[in-house]
């Protein structure tokens, strides 16, 4: 069967996507693609010694799983993202869908709200069955390994036997975790804007400043704000503002805002905000407050900080276990995950004889390019998946399980 011509990639996000914000469309019925579903997975022992008696994950699927269970693609969302990857309002709507690079007509696509989050999966805001109260800060620490372990149990219960793992940022960490520690299920992995760990600069600027802003808010109440009927609005908004600066580059902020004066409402006319970039940060901070749980922000940024592909055995051991093709994609202006860090990971994989490809998105948009630069991102994803499918077709022919096109 000949490869289909690649669809012309859209240059911008859909009308319902605006960078990190989106208008969520009406919920489809459970029988439709993209319906939000939940699965109870039972008890989990966690990587750092914690335990959860009853884990629930919320997820969405698109497309149909083939009888062999081998045509699955798991799309792995970023820090404050969720499972709405495709369709109107989807955060990766230009990438996932009919005739898109991740083609829902050909693949069974899964996107799971991560463990520790706040979009339907078990997290700090969930009720602890032992107490009848929200877990809050008694929730056990979770890792990227735990997040992927729960995803694995879910996809296996859905009948998946093989999958391609694709994600950006913390989703890229998850793709690496799939490839290194769950390789028996992985046909290929694509990690975008993610290296083998987060740098000290990333831990400081992206994570710790934000966490301290939340915890310093009097309304945080040591994490018990649900019980206290308060909400650390200011702390979470400031955390988001700090993180937003790490998602941009000097060039992207300069070209978009420069020193333009504020175009949004001014909080204090005598003082400001004075500059448009300040209003932009305030806007995004306030937007996150309306849709995200502060304790989840603490836990997921900590999981991001703790991730190290080389943990518990060393890089040679774990990277050497990758048995499928892997594509690492850097972004030229990204300083949260600098391209040179990702190229170092590529070089290590090459040294170990792994099937690794590196691509670099040339963009001024910084870390956020994986949510914006569709004209470069889409061909990378499409060609990688096409290569995996060609490999599978060739293997089937060699083993006598396939037929000529």
Rosetta blueprint (number, residue, H / E / L):
1 X L
2 X L
3 X L
4 X L
5 X L
6 X L
7 X L
8 X L
9 X L
10 X L
11 X L
12 X L
13 X L
14 X L
15 X L
16 X L
17 X E
18 X E
19 X L
20 X L
21 X E
22 X E
23 X L
24 X L
25 X L
26 X L
27 X L
28 X L
29 X L
30 X L
31 X L
32 X L
33 X L
34 X L
35 X L
36 X L
37 X E
38 X E
39 X E
40 X E
41 X E
42 X E
43 X E
44 X E
45 X E
46 X L
47 X L
48 X L
49 X L
50 X L
51 X E
52 X E
53 X E
54 X E
55 X E
56 X E
57 X E
58 X E
59 X E
60 X E
61 X E
62 X E
63 X L
64 X L
65 X L
66 X L
67 X L
68 X L
69 X L
70 X L
71 X L
72 X E
73 X E
74 X E
75 X E
76 X E
77 X L
78 X L
79 X L
80 X L
81 X L
82 X L
83 X L
84 X L
85 X L
86 X L
87 X L
88 X L
89 X L
90 X L
91 X L
92 X L
93 X L
94 X L
95 X L
96 X E
97 X E
98 X L
99 X L
100 X L
101 X L
102 X E
103 X E
104 X L
105 X L
106 X L
107 X L
108 X E
109 X E
110 X E
111 X E
112 X E
113 X L
114 X L
115 X L
116 X L
117 X L
118 X L
119 X L
120 X L
121 X L
122 X L
123 X L
124 X L
125 X L
126 X L
127 X E
128 X E
129 X L
130 X L
131 X L
132 X L
133 X E
134 X E
135 X L
136 X H
137 X H
138 X H
139 X L
140 X L
141 X L
142 X L
143 X L
144 X H
145 X H
146 X H
147 X H
148 X H
149 X H
150 X H
151 X H
152 X H
153 X H
154 X H
155 X H
156 X H
157 X H
158 X L
159 X L
160 X L
161 X L
162 X L
163 X E
164 X E
165 X E
166 X E
167 X E
168 X E
169 X L
170 X H
171 X H
172 X H
173 X H
174 X H
175 X H
176 X H
177 X H
178 X H
179 X H
180 X H
181 X H
182 X L
183 X H
184 X H
185 X H
186 X E
187 X E
188 X E
189 X E
190 X E
191 X E
192 X E
193 X L
194 X L
195 X L
196 X L
197 X E
198 X L
199 X L
200 X H
201 X H
202 X H
203 X H
204 X H
205 X H
206 X H
207 X H
208 X H
209 X H
210 X H
211 X H
212 X H
213 X H
214 X H
215 X H
216 X H
217 X L
218 X H
219 X H
220 X H
221 X H
222 X H
223 X H
224 X L
225 X H
226 X H
227 X H
228 X H
229 X L
230 X L
231 X L
232 X L
233 X H
234 X H
235 X H
236 X H
237 X H
238 X H
239 X H
240 X H
241 X H
242 X H
243 X H
244 X H
245 X H
246 X H
247 X H
248 X L
249 X L
250 X H
251 X H
252 X H
253 X H
254 X H
255 X H
256 X H
257 X L
258 X L
259 X L
260 X L
261 X E
262 X L
263 X L
264 X L
265 X L
266 X L
267 X L
268 X E
269 X L
270 X L
271 X L
272 X E
273 X L
274 X L
275 X E
276 X H
277 X H
278 X H
279 X H
280 X H
281 X H
282 X H
283 X H
284 X H
285 X H
286 X H
287 X H
288 X H
289 X H
290 X L
291 X L
292 X L
293 X L
294 X H
295 X H
296 X H
297 X H
298 X H
299 X H
300 X H
301 X H
302 X H
303 X H
304 X H
305 X H
306 X H
307 X L
308 X E
309 X L
310 X L
311 X L
312 X L
313 X L
314 X L
315 X H
316 X H
317 X H
318 X H
319 X H
320 X L
321 X L
322 X L
323 X L
324 X L
325 X E
326 X E
327 X E
328 X E
329 X E
330 X E
331 X E
332 X L
333 X L
334 X L
335 X L
336 X L
337 X L
338 X L
339 X H
340 X H
341 X H
342 X H
343 X H
344 X H
345 X H
346 X H
347 X H
348 X H
349 X H
350 X H
351 X H
352 X L
353 X L
354 X L
355 X L
356 X E
357 X E
358 X E
359 X E
360 X E
361 X E
362 X L
363 X L
364 X L
365 X L
366 X H
367 X H
368 X H
369 X H
370 X H
371 X H
372 X L
373 X L
374 X H
375 X H
376 X H
377 X H
378 X H
379 X H
380 X H
381 X H
382 X H
383 X H
384 X H
385 X H
386 X H
387 X H
388 X H
389 X H
390 X H
391 X H
392 X H
393 X H
394 X H
395 X H
396 X H
397 X H
398 X H
399 X L
400 X L
401 X L
402 X L
403 X L
404 X L
405 X L
